[in-house]
Amino acid sequence: MAESDDKKNAITESGHDGKGQEQREKNENRCSLCGRPESAAGTLISMPNGMHICADCMEKSLSDMRKHFDIDSLLDAAPGMQFLNMGDLMHPAPHEQKQEEEQPLPEFEMKSVPAPHVIRRQLDQYVVGQEHAKKVLSVAVYNHYKRIIEEEKITREKKAESDGKAKQDTPWLVEIDKSNVLLLGPTGSGKTYLVQTLAKLLDVPLAITDATSLTEAGYIGDDIESVVSKLLAAGNNVAKAEHGIIFVDEIDKIARKKNANQRDVSGEAVQQGMLKLLEGAEVEVPVGATSKNAMVPMKLVNTKNILFIVGGAFSGLEDIIRERLNRHSSIGFQADLKDKYDDDRYILRKVTTEDLRKFGMIPEFLGRLPIVCPLDPLDEDMLMEILSKPRNAILRQYETLLAMDEVKLTFEDGALRAIAKQALEKDTGARALRSIIESFMLDIMYEIPKDDNIGEVVITEDYVEHRGAPKILMRSSG
């Protein structure tokens, strides 16, 4: 009798009870194509109308489709379409997955935020000129991170009040408004470079985007929230991204269109859509994509502590400023001349909110950019300094490249002056310098490695202006 009981128990434990196995398979989901139960086929993919498909049948179906249809051509014709990804199907949807808790960043402290004069001194090592802009940005960034420290204090105080642990003698905390920055200046004057250098010095996430790619939600182009998703990708952490910097370039391209008979989806509508981001709001942004769809995971980001810096060339703004200034001229012996401001290279310093509104920026948008900072156009002397003074100056880069071949590179002052003059004629600011140097350094970089006896190359004014050749000095035999 005991032997019989042991045999029954063994059968039950090993799962070889035919009737029980049959019942379990009957209750299991089966592949709608091959008919195998889930215990034999593995995890099944749930489809509409109660269908289930195993991974093997799905893979075989996709392979057959690729044989008979040109899937790549279909995807090229419809950029928004995505083909099925087996990895996505075999894993739970992003919202079903248990997301890892992000580690909160350590709290900001005043001692960790560099003072304005320190930020300015660091910017001086990389950026030539634009003294006013460097001063404005240094103070703006310093005050912005002081504001974050105050916000964190307020958050802790509110939490303590809700927990009933607030101290009676806690001083009243003041909420500080955010001060976003508008940079305006001619192309090549250093708007983007200033922001890039600033973010590198502060070691905070930076996202640079172009306003020309933004459109109103529902139209072809990037959604407005995509600027925040780029910052999230740069910081790889929501908490870190919420303390970062977003620079939106070409902001003048979203000015209100004049005499437009159709919906302005990439102009005034984008300005309206950016209002909540500039002010500070919690927005859902796609992770790893620029537009929202069902297959892309979303994260909630608060833009309240993100510093927005926007910039643009605002071509034609000078004429608007001159028109306003000339309109205020009076009649009589003390009146200003009508052409007084025609040759004023620093006319942008006189810009007002009224001028920007006339250019096409809506009042609500300008109201969220309280700091307006014009940049000066570059002159010949500034271009010469840009060539040689910054830590990563173009000439220093070429000197380092030739030093690897044990060759010394020298530029005469006349050559630097000639390069600066050519750059001014191109009217593209500092961007013209590299293209000019690349053109006359090409032959040198190609020929120098051929001869190991060359010790020094001197770039002359005649060579830059295509009237002669560089000086080649050979190594001494001793």
One Martini backbone bead per residue (centre of mass of N, CA, C, O) as a GRO file, in nm:
protein
  478
    1MET     BB    1   0.058   0.061  -0.022
    2ALA     BB    2   0.303   0.254   0.004
    3GLU     BB    3   0.404   0.202  -0.283
    4SER     BB    4   0.157   0.323  -0.428
    5ASP     BB    5   0.180   0.613  -0.312
    6ASP     BB    6   0.462   0.673  -0.421
    7LYS     BB    7   0.387   0.644  -0.722
    8LYS     BB    8   0.181   0.873  -0.727
    9ASN     BB    9   0.368   1.100  -0.636
   10ALA     BB   10   0.571   1.073  -0.869
   11ILE     BB   11   0.374   1.133  -1.095
   12THR     BB   12   0.286   1.415  -0.998
   13GLU     BB   13   0.572   1.551  -0.979
   14SER     BB   14   0.659   1.486  -1.290
   15GLY     BB   15   0.401   1.537  -1.486
   16HIS     BB   16   0.278   1.235  -1.613
   17ASP     BB   17  -0.011   1.304  -1.601
   18GLY     BB   18  -0.209   1.288  -1.866
   19LYS     BB   19  -0.468   1.440  -1.776
   20GLY     BB   20  -0.329   1.700  -1.662
   21GLN     BB   21  -0.174   1.778  -1.917
   22GLU     BB   22  -0.423   1.807  -2.099
   23GLN     BB   23  -0.562   2.030  -1.932
   24ARG     BB   24  -0.339   2.244  -1.949
   25GLU     BB   25  -0.331   2.264  -2.263
   26LYS     BB   26  -0.628   2.352  -2.289
   27ASN     BB   27  -0.583   2.632  -2.119
   28GLU     BB   28  -0.392   2.722  -2.322
   29ASN     BB   29  -0.241   2.908  -2.540
   30ARG     BB   30  -0.240   2.923  -2.901
   31CYS     BB   31  -0.118   2.910  -3.199
   32SER     BB   32  -0.281   3.018  -3.494
   33LEU     BB   33  -0.078   2.855  -3.692
   34CYS     BB   34   0.059   2.584  -3.542
   35GLY     BB   35  -0.090   2.506  -3.243
   36ARG     BB   36   0.091   2.558  -3.017
   37PRO     BB   37   0.159   2.575  -2.707
   38GLU     BB   38   0.314   2.781  -2.478
   39SER     BB   39   0.498   2.556  -2.351
   40ALA     BB   40   0.631   2.496  -2.645
   41ALA     BB   41   0.662   2.797  -2.794
   42GLY     BB   42   0.631   3.011  -2.592
   43THR     BB   43   0.592   3.325  -2.600
   44LEU     BB   44   0.310   3.501  -2.691
   45ILE     BB   45   0.158   3.705  -2.932
   46SER     BB   46  -0.072   3.948  -2.904
   47MET     BB   47  -0.370   3.987  -3.087
   48PRO     BB   48  -0.624   4.067  -3.239
   49ASN     BB   49  -0.912   3.879  -3.181
   50GLY     BB   50  -0.751   3.655  -2.996
   51MET     BB   51  -0.476   3.627  -3.108
   52HIS     BB   52  -0.185   3.397  -3.142
   53ILE     BB   53   0.181   3.424  -3.172
   54CYS     BB   54   0.469   3.296  -3.240
   55ALA     BB   55   0.794   3.366  -3.303
   56ASP     BB   56   0.840   3.175  -3.545
   57CYS     BB   57   0.594   3.264  -3.718
   58MET     BB   58   0.660   3.563  -3.729
   59GLU     BB   59   0.938   3.538  -3.862
   60LYS     BB   60   0.838   3.390  -4.116
   61SER     BB   61   0.640   3.611  -4.211
   62LEU     BB   62   0.849   3.838  -4.243
   63SER     BB   63   1.030   3.695  -4.447
   64ASP     BB   64   0.814   3.665  -4.668
   65MET     BB   65   0.760   3.967  -4.702
   66ARG     BB   66   1.052   4.045  -4.790
   67LYS     BB   67   1.046   3.871  -5.052
   68HIS     BB   68   0.772   4.017  -5.187
   69PHE     BB   69   0.867   4.291  -5.052
   70ASP     BB   70   0.977   4.635  -5.050
   71ILE     BB   71   1.028   4.764  -4.752
   72ASP     BB   72   1.233   5.000  -4.787
   73SER     BB   73   1.059   5.162  -4.989
   74LEU     BB   74   0.816   5.202  -4.802
   75LEU     BB   75   0.973   5.362  -4.580
   76ASP     BB   76   1.071   5.592  -4.765
   77ALA     BB   77   0.777   5.686  -4.846
   78ALA     BB   78   0.720   5.648  -4.514
   79PRO     BB   79   0.875   5.794  -4.253
   80GLY     BB   80   0.657   5.728  -4.015
   81MET     BB   81   0.711   5.436  -4.066
   82GLN     BB   82   0.723   5.119  -3.888
   83PHE     BB   83   0.863   4.827  -3.836
   84LEU     BB   84   0.864   4.541  -3.699
   85ASN     BB   85   0.987   4.452  -3.371
   86MET     BB   86   1.070   4.175  -3.203
   87GLY     BB   87   1.176   4.300  -2.940
   88ASP     BB   88   0.916   4.463  -2.878
   89LEU     BB   89   0.709   4.220  -2.878
   90MET     BB   90   0.864   4.038  -2.651
   91HIS     BB   91   0.814   4.296  -2.486
   92PRO     BB   92   0.703   4.506  -2.294
   93ALA     BB   93   0.576   4.786  -2.266
   94PRO     BB   94   0.702   5.069  -2.141
   95HIS     BB   95   0.458   5.116  -1.933
   96GLU     BB   96   0.496   4.810  -1.812
   97GLN     BB   97   0.756   4.871  -1.718
   98LYS     BB   98   0.991   4.882  -1.471
   99GLN     BB   99   1.115   5.163  -1.373
  100GLU     BB  100   1.388   5.314  -1.296
  101GLU     BB  101   1.521   5.482  -1.049
  102GLU     BB  102   1.628   5.791  -1.028
  103GLN     BB  103   1.890   5.965  -0.932
  104PRO     BB  104   1.926   6.216  -0.742
  105LEU     BB  105   2.050   6.512  -0.719
  106PRO     BB  106   2.242   6.710  -0.576
  107GLU     BB  107   2.234   6.981  -0.408
  108PHE     BB  108   2.257   7.299  -0.439
  109GLU     BB  109   2.535   7.527  -0.393
  110MET     BB  110   2.692   7.822  -0.368
  111LYS     BB  111   2.989   7.704  -0.385
  112SER     BB  112   2.921   7.562  -0.681
  113VAL     BB  113   2.875   7.856  -0.786
  114PRO     BB  114   2.999   8.066  -0.994
  115ALA     BB  115   3.092   8.367  -1.027
  116PRO     BB  116   3.072   8.608  -1.262
  117HIS     BB  117   3.385   8.668  -1.281
  118VAL     BB  118   3.459   8.371  -1.332
  119ILE     BB  119   3.297   8.320  -1.586
  120ARG     BB  120   3.424   8.551  -1.748
  121ARG     BB  121   3.720   8.451  -1.734
  122GLN     BB  122   3.660   8.186  -1.889
  123LEU     BB  123   3.545   8.315  -2.148
  124ASP     BB  124   3.805   8.476  -2.229
  125GLN     BB  125   3.966   8.213  -2.325
  126TYR     BB  126   3.750   8.176  -2.590
  127VAL     BB  127   3.633   8.477  -2.613
  128VAL     BB  128   3.624   8.744  -2.832
  129GLY     BB  129   3.491   8.988  -2.705
  130GLN     BB  130   3.180   9.058  -2.607
  131GLU     BB  131   3.160   9.193  -2.319
  132HIS     BB  132   2.859   9.234  -2.262
  133ALA     BB  133   2.763   8.942  -2.312
  134LYS     BB  134   2.939   8.807  -2.093
  135LYS     BB  135   2.818   8.964  -1.857
  136VAL     BB  136   2.521   8.885  -1.892
  137LEU     BB  137   2.556   8.573  -1.880
  138SER     BB  138   2.693   8.552  -1.605
  139VAL     BB  139   2.457   8.674  -1.440
  140ALA     BB  140   2.225   8.494  -1.543
  141VAL     BB  141   2.342   8.221  -1.447
  142TYR     BB  142   2.385   8.290  -1.151
  143ASN     BB  143   2.083   8.361  -1.090
  144HIS     BB  144   1.961   8.093  -1.181
  145TYR     BB  145   2.107   7.908  -0.962
  146LYS     BB  146   1.997   8.064  -0.722
  147ARG     BB  147   1.703   7.999  -0.785
  148ILE     BB  148   1.725   7.692  -0.748
  149ILE     BB  149   1.804   7.702  -0.451
  150GLU     BB  150   1.538   7.842  -0.361
  151GLU     BB  151   1.345   7.625  -0.469
  152GLU     BB  152   1.451   7.396  -0.286
  153LYS     BB  153   1.375   7.531  -0.022
  154ILE     BB  154   1.070   7.550  -0.075
  155THR     BB  155   1.022   7.246  -0.113
  156ARG     BB  156   1.117   7.162   0.173
  157GLU     BB  157   0.916   7.340   0.329
  158LYS     BB  158   0.654   7.216   0.217
  159LYS     BB  159   0.715   6.928   0.314
  160ALA     BB  160   0.733   6.999   0.614
  161GLU     BB  161   0.443   7.104   0.641
  162SER     BB  162   0.298   6.838   0.549
  163ASP     BB  163   0.456   6.674   0.794
  164GLY     BB  164   0.479   6.868   1.052
  165LYS     BB  165   0.812   6.993   1.050
  166ALA     BB  166   0.799   7.285   1.080
  167LYS     BB  167   0.952   7.575   1.152
  168GLN     BB  168   0.882   7.870   1.315
  169ASP     BB  169   1.172   8.035   1.235
  170THR     BB  170   1.129   8.042   0.937
  171PRO     BB  171   1.202   8.213   0.677
  172TRP     BB  172   1.083   8.391   0.426
  173LEU     BB  173   1.034   8.287   0.098
  174VAL     BB  174   1.137   8.378  -0.231
  175GLU     BB  175   1.017   8.393  -0.547
  176ILE     BB  176   1.198   8.354  -0.846
  177ASP     BB  177   1.222   8.460  -1.148
  178LYS     BB  178   1.274   8.385  -1.470
  179SER     BB  179   1.574   8.454  -1.692
  180ASN     BB  180   1.569   8.479  -2.003
  181VAL     BB  181   1.752   8.483  -2.322
  182LEU     BB  182   1.832   8.731  -2.582
  183LEU     BB  183   2.015   8.687  -2.876
  184LEU     BB  184   2.159   8.946  -3.090
  185GLY     BB  185   2.316   8.902  -3.416
  186PRO     BB  186   2.528   8.853  -3.639
  187THR     BB  187   2.669   8.640  -3.826
  188GLY     BB  188   2.948   8.513  -3.651
  189SER     BB  189   2.950   8.654  -3.342
  190GLY     BB  190   2.894   8.405  -3.106
  191LYS     BB  191   2.633   8.276  -2.989
  192THR     BB  192   2.678   7.966  -2.983
  193TYR     BB  193   2.965   7.968  -2.856
  194LEU     BB  194   2.890   8.089  -2.586
  195VAL     BB  195   2.697   7.862  -2.493
  196GLN     BB  196   2.888   7.622  -2.521
  197THR     BB  197   3.102   7.730  -2.321
  198LEU     BB  198   2.918   7.760  -2.077
  199ALA     BB  199   2.832   7.460  -2.048
  200LYS     BB  200   3.120   7.348  -2.017
  201LEU     BB  201   3.200   7.507  -1.759
  202LEU     BB  202   2.934   7.403  -1.588
  203ASP     BB  203   2.847   7.109  -1.642
  204VAL     BB  204   2.583   7.105  -1.834
  205PRO     BB  205   2.324   7.045  -2.006
  206LEU     BB  206   2.297   7.069  -2.373
  207ALA     BB  207   2.067   7.217  -2.612
  208ILE     BB  208   2.063   7.238  -2.970
  209THR     BB  209   1.841   7.425  -3.176
  210ASP     BB  210   1.615   7.476  -3.454
  211ALA     BB  211   1.346   7.677  -3.535
  212THR     BB  212   1.291   7.584  -3.839
  213SER     BB  213   1.185   7.280  -3.747
  214LEU     BB  214   0.942   7.403  -3.619
  215THR     BB  215   0.598   7.312  -3.535
  216GLU     BB  216   0.295   7.267  -3.511
  217ALA     BB  217   0.092   7.056  -3.392
  218GLY     BB  218   0.029   6.821  -3.668
  219TYR     BB  219   0.284   6.887  -3.831
  220ILE     BB  220   0.539   6.894  -4.027
  221GLY     BB  221   0.779   6.825  -3.793
  222ASP     BB  222   0.880   6.949  -3.503
  223ASP     BB  223   0.803   6.955  -3.199
  224ILE     BB  224   0.835   7.165  -2.937
  225GLU     BB  225   0.924   6.935  -2.725
  226SER     BB  226   1.197   6.847  -2.867
  227VAL     BB  227   1.391   7.035  -2.710
  228VAL     BB  228   1.365   6.864  -2.445
  229SER     BB  229   1.451   6.583  -2.555
  230LYS     BB  230   1.745   6.672  -2.615
  231LEU     BB  231   1.817   6.731  -2.321
  232LEU     BB  232   1.759   6.447  -2.214
  233ALA     BB  233   1.975   6.311  -2.391
  234ALA     BB  234   2.219   6.473  -2.274
  235GLY     BB  235   2.163   6.391  -1.959
  236ASN     BB  236   2.017   6.105  -1.900
  237ASN     BB  237   1.832   6.284  -1.696
  238VAL     BB  238   1.583   6.449  -1.552
  239ALA     BB  239   1.720   6.605  -1.320
  240LYS     BB  240   1.950   6.718  -1.501
  241ALA     BB  241   1.776   6.850  -1.726
  242GLU     BB  242   1.624   7.056  -1.520
  243HIS     BB  243   1.937   7.212  -1.511
  244GLY     BB  244   1.962   7.316  -1.792
  245ILE     BB  245   2.032   7.412  -2.140
  246ILE     BB  246   1.857   7.600  -2.395
  247PHE     BB  247   1.926   7.647  -2.747
  248VAL     BB  248   1.763   7.869  -2.978
  249ASP     BB  249   1.801   7.902  -3.300
  250GLU     BB  250   1.668   8.103  -3.531
  251ILE     BB  251   1.428   8.281  -3.398
  252ASP     BB  252   1.360   8.483  -3.638
  253LYS     BB  253   1.208   8.255  -3.821
  254ILE     BB  254   0.933   8.285  -3.616
  255ALA     BB  255   0.814   8.516  -3.725
  256ARG     BB  256   0.569   8.698  -3.821
  257LYS     BB  257   0.393   8.688  -4.097
  258LYS     BB  258   0.356   8.884  -4.374
  259ASN     BB  259   0.084   8.860  -4.562
  260ALA     BB  260  -0.069   8.597  -4.467
  261ASN     BB  261  -0.315   8.351  -4.603
  262GLN     BB  262  -0.203   8.135  -4.408
  263ARG     BB  263  -0.115   7.920  -4.186
  264ASP     BB  264   0.124   7.981  -3.915
  265VAL     BB  265   0.304   7.698  -3.826
  266SER     BB  266   0.626   7.839  -3.821
  267GLY     BB  267   0.564   8.094  -3.638
  268GLU     BB  268   0.348   8.209  -3.430
  269ALA     BB  269   0.271   7.920  -3.330
  270VAL     BB  270   0.549   7.864  -3.200
  271GLN     BB  271   0.548   8.090  -3.000
  272GLN     BB  272   0.296   7.993  -2.849
  273GLY     BB  273   0.413   7.702  -2.777
  274MET     BB  274   0.670   7.824  -2.603
  275LEU     BB  275   0.553   7.961  -2.350
  276LYS     BB  276   0.541   7.720  -2.143
  277LEU     BB  277   0.844   7.660  -2.146
  278LEU     BB  278   0.954   7.938  -2.055
  279GLU     BB  279   0.787   7.956  -1.789
  280GLY     BB  280   0.688   7.666  -1.685
  281ALA     BB  281   0.643   7.314  -1.734
  282GLU     BB  282   0.479   7.009  -1.764
  283VAL     BB  283   0.616   6.774  -1.995
  284GLU     BB  284   0.578   6.545  -2.251
  285VAL     BB  285   0.849   6.346  -2.364
  286PRO     BB  286   1.028   6.192  -2.590
  287VAL     BB  287   1.236   5.905  -2.608
  288GLY     BB  288   1.443   5.909  -2.883
  289ALA     BB  289   1.256   6.145  -3.005
  290THR     BB  290   1.062   6.414  -3.184
  291SER     BB  291   0.794   6.241  -3.163
  292LYS     BB  292   0.478   6.136  -3.095
  293ASN     BB  293   0.407   5.786  -3.004
  294ALA     BB  294   0.311   5.469  -2.912
  295MET     BB  295   0.628   5.348  -2.929
  296VAL     BB  296   0.714   5.587  -2.735
  297PRO     BB  297   0.850   5.685  -2.466
  298MET     BB  298   0.766   5.876  -2.172
  299LYS     BB  299   0.847   6.194  -2.010
  300LEU     BB  300   0.854   6.401  -1.727
  301VAL     BB  301   0.915   6.759  -1.763
  302ASN     BB  302   1.048   7.038  -1.593
  303THR     BB  303   1.098   7.387  -1.707
  304LYS     BB  304   1.145   7.585  -1.464
  305ASN     BB  305   1.488   7.520  -1.444
  306ILE     BB  306   1.528   7.604  -1.739
  307LEU     BB  307   1.753   7.760  -1.949
  308PHE     BB  308   1.670   8.003  -2.190
  309ILE     BB  309   1.837   8.049  -2.508
  310VAL     BB  310   1.803   8.288  -2.762
  311GLY     BB  311   1.876   8.323  -3.123
  312GLY     BB  312   1.959   8.585  -3.373
  313ALA     BB  313   2.007   8.799  -3.651
  314PHE     BB  314   1.783   8.992  -3.750
  315SER     BB  315   1.731   9.068  -4.039
  316GLY     BB  316   1.632   9.420  -4.054
  317LEU     BB  317   1.638   9.556  -3.768
  318GLU     BB  318   1.806   9.807  -3.828
  319ASP     BB  319   1.588   9.958  -3.993
  320ILE     BB  320   1.383   9.980  -3.761
  321ILE     BB  321   1.561  10.147  -3.573
  322ARG     BB  322   1.616  10.384  -3.763
  323GLU     BB  323   1.324  10.467  -3.803
  324ARG     BB  324   1.270  10.538  -3.508
  325LEU     BB  325   1.498  10.747  -3.467
  326ASN     BB  326   1.414  10.938  -3.708
  327ARG     BB  327   1.121  10.999  -3.603
  328HIS     BB  328   1.250  11.172  -3.349
  329SER     BB  329   1.315  11.389  -3.519
  330SER     BB  330   1.363  11.726  -3.560
  331ILE     BB  331   1.304  12.064  -3.626
  332GLY     BB  332   1.607  12.237  -3.685
  333PHE     BB  333   1.921  12.314  -3.565
  334GLN     BB  334   1.903  12.054  -3.345
  335ALA     BB  335   1.869  11.844  -3.542
  336ASP     BB  336   1.889  11.543  -3.664
  337LEU     BB  337   2.019  11.353  -3.889
  338LYS     BB  338   1.897  11.118  -4.111
  339ASP     BB  339   2.209  10.979  -4.141
  340LYS     BB  340   2.327  10.919  -3.854
  341TYR     BB  341   2.265  10.577  -3.855
  342ASP     BB  342   2.383  10.442  -4.117
  343ASP     BB  343   2.701  10.391  -3.987
  344ASP     BB  344   2.606  10.221  -3.743
  345ARG     BB  345   2.744   9.929  -3.610
  346TYR     BB  346   2.577   9.964  -3.310
  347ILE     BB  347   2.255   9.962  -3.344
  348LEU     BB  348   2.163   9.714  -3.160
  349ARG     BB  349   2.195   9.863  -2.880
  350LYS     BB  350   1.900  10.024  -2.947
  351VAL     BB  351   1.710   9.812  -2.879
  352THR     BB  352   1.362   9.724  -2.859
  353THR     BB  353   1.059   9.582  -2.811
  354GLU     BB  354   0.924   9.736  -3.041
  355ASP     BB  355   1.111   9.631  -3.266
  356LEU     BB  356   1.049   9.325  -3.226
  357ARG     BB  357   0.747   9.348  -3.284
  358LYS     BB  358   0.779   9.459  -3.573
  359PHE     BB  359   0.934   9.204  -3.675
  360GLY     BB  360   0.733   8.948  -3.524
  361MET     BB  361   0.719   8.944  -3.217
  362ILE     BB  362   0.542   8.852  -2.960
  363PRO     BB  363   0.469   8.976  -2.652
  364GLU     BB  364   0.463   8.706  -2.487
  365PHE     BB  365   0.746   8.616  -2.572
  366LEU     BB  366   0.909   8.867  -2.475
  367GLY     BB  367   0.814   8.848  -2.172
  368ARG     BB  368   1.001   8.566  -2.143
  369LEU     BB  369   1.256   8.776  -2.237
  370PRO     BB  370   1.407   9.003  -2.038
  371ILE     BB  371   1.688   8.944  -2.178
  372VAL     BB  372   1.859   9.170  -2.394
  373CYS     BB  373   2.143   9.075  -2.614
  374PRO     BB  374   2.367   9.238  -2.796
  375LEU     BB  375   2.585   9.189  -3.067
  376ASP     BB  376   2.876   9.257  -3.213
  377PRO     BB  377   3.040   9.322  -3.477
  378LEU     BB  378   3.311   9.226  -3.651
  379ASP     BB  379   3.636   9.321  -3.676
  380GLU     BB  380   3.958   9.314  -3.768
  381ASP     BB  381   4.087   9.289  -3.483
  382MET     BB  382   3.905   9.059  -3.378
  383LEU     BB  383   3.984   8.851  -3.594
  384MET     BB  384   4.283   8.839  -3.517
  385GLU     BB  385   4.233   8.734  -3.227
  386ILE     BB  386   4.074   8.476  -3.303
  387LEU     BB  387   4.319   8.335  -3.444
  388SER     BB  388   4.525   8.341  -3.157
  389LYS     BB  389   4.407   8.368  -2.847
  390PRO     BB  390   4.253   8.138  -2.795
  391ARG     BB  391   4.286   7.817  -2.682
  392ASN     BB  392   4.130   7.720  -2.974
  393ALA     BB  393   4.273   7.834  -3.199
  394ILE     BB  394   4.333   7.792  -3.525
  395LEU     BB  395   4.642   7.824  -3.524
  396ARG     BB  396   4.697   7.622  -3.295
  397GLN     BB  397   4.594   7.376  -3.445
  398TYR     BB  398   4.807   7.387  -3.676
  399GLU     BB  399   5.056   7.381  -3.500
  400THR     BB  400   4.996   7.099  -3.384
  401LEU     BB  401   4.989   6.940  -3.649
  402LEU     BB  402   5.288   7.012  -3.734
  403ALA     BB  403   5.431   6.917  -3.471
  404MET     BB  404   5.390   6.611  -3.538
  405ASP     BB  405   5.615   6.671  -3.782
  406GLU     BB  406   5.834   6.868  -3.670
  407VAL     BB  407   5.690   7.154  -3.737
  408LYS     BB  408   5.701   7.498  -3.769
  409LEU     BB  409   5.446   7.752  -3.727
  410THR     BB  410   5.421   8.078  -3.893
  411PHE     BB  411   5.277   8.410  -3.854
  412GLU     BB  412   5.242   8.698  -3.996
  413ASP     BB  413   5.090   8.994  -3.947
  414GLY     BB  414   5.008   9.038  -4.246
  415ALA     BB  415   4.856   8.770  -4.272
  416LEU     BB  416   4.640   8.822  -4.058
  417ARG     BB  417   4.525   9.077  -4.191
  418ALA     BB  418   4.444   8.941  -4.460
  419ILE     BB  419   4.243   8.738  -4.339
  420ALA     BB  420   4.052   8.947  -4.207
  421LYS     BB  421   3.974   9.093  -4.468
  422GLN     BB  422   3.847   8.848  -4.612
  423ALA     BB  423   3.631   8.794  -4.393
  424LEU     BB  424   3.480   9.065  -4.418
  425GLU     BB  425   3.392   9.025  -4.718
  426LYS     BB  426   3.207   8.770  -4.658
  427ASP     BB  427   3.002   8.829  -4.414
  428THR     BB  428   3.038   8.564  -4.174
  429GLY     BB  429   3.249   8.610  -3.983
  430ALA     BB  430   3.425   8.365  -3.815
  431ARG     BB  431   3.359   8.140  -4.029
  432ALA     BB  432   3.563   8.244  -4.254
  433LEU     BB  433   3.843   8.168  -4.142
  434ARG     BB  434   3.864   7.862  -4.196
  435SER     BB  435   3.822   7.864  -4.505
  436ILE     BB  436   4.073   8.032  -4.567
  437ILE     BB  437   4.288   7.852  -4.433
  438GLU     BB  438   4.225   7.587  -4.578
  439SER     BB  439   4.306   7.681  -4.866
  440PHE     BB  440   4.627   7.753  -4.797
  441MET     BB  441   4.691   7.476  -4.622
  442LEU     BB  442   4.668   7.233  -4.808
  443ASP     BB  443   4.951   7.219  -4.946
  444ILE     BB  444   5.114   7.208  -4.688
  445MET     BB  445   4.985   6.946  -4.563
  446TYR     BB  446   5.080   6.774  -4.816
  447GLU     BB  447   5.402   6.843  -4.851
  448ILE     BB  448   5.561   6.829  -4.580
  449PRO     BB  449   5.575   6.506  -4.528
  450LYS     BB  450   5.789   6.453  -4.766
  451ASP     BB  451   5.999   6.637  -4.590
  452ASP     BB  452   6.230   6.598  -4.322
  453ASN     BB  453   6.398   6.887  -4.353
  454ILE     BB  454   6.169   7.045  -4.251
  455GLY     BB  455   6.129   7.303  -3.983
  456GLU     BB  456   5.980   7.564  -4.126
  457VAL     BB  457   5.676   7.770  -4.158
  458VAL     BB  458   5.599   8.079  -4.332
  459ILE     BB  459   5.333   8.297  -4.331
  460THR     BB  460   5.249   8.523  -4.575
  461GLU     BB  461   5.091   8.777  -4.731
  462ASP     BB  462   5.142   8.683  -5.024
  463TYR     BB  463   5.022   8.400  -4.987
  464VAL     BB  464   4.732   8.480  -4.902
  465GLU     BB  465   4.716   8.674  -5.181
  466HIS     BB  466   4.851   8.514  -5.423
  467ARG     BB  467   5.180   8.637  -5.469
  468GLY     BB  468   5.313   8.377  -5.330
  469ALA     BB  469   5.521   8.211  -5.097
  470PRO     BB  470   5.626   8.036  -4.853
  471LYS     BB  471   5.846   7.993  -4.598
  472ILE     BB  472   6.126   7.766  -4.608
  473LEU     BB  473   6.284   7.594  -4.339
  474MET     BB  474   6.559   7.424  -4.269
  475ARG     BB  475   6.740   7.209  -4.118
  476SER     BB  476   7.006   7.176  -3.934
  477SER     BB  477   7.285   6.974  -3.956
  478GLY     BB  478   7.356   6.992  -3.638
   0.00000   0.00000   0.00000
